[in-house]
């Protein structure tokens, strides 16, 4: 389960990196203050998550990850349908 979570986060990272690179190539202006703030929060969350993953067994992590994916999926669908 921990490997699945890590793989998922890696895919999200690659997807974000490709999007950011595309924006840079196309000349989209980047707000570096926001970028650095979000990056700092993400790194802090990663450090906390790493410590928590050492203390939480995979059997308990699996349902939590499933709920997280379900909630994010519903959010993305709602965003695309109602806020487009």
Number of C-alpha atoms within 10 A of each C-alpha: 14 16 9 11 13 11 12 11 12 12 12 12 12 11 12 12 12 12 12 14 13 12 13 12 9 9 9 11 8 11 8 9 9 10 10 11 11 12 12 12 11 12 12 12 12 12 12 11 12 11 11 11 13 10 9 11 12 14 10 10 14 15 12 12 15 11 11 12 12 12 12 12 12 12 12 11 12 12 11 10 9 7 7 6
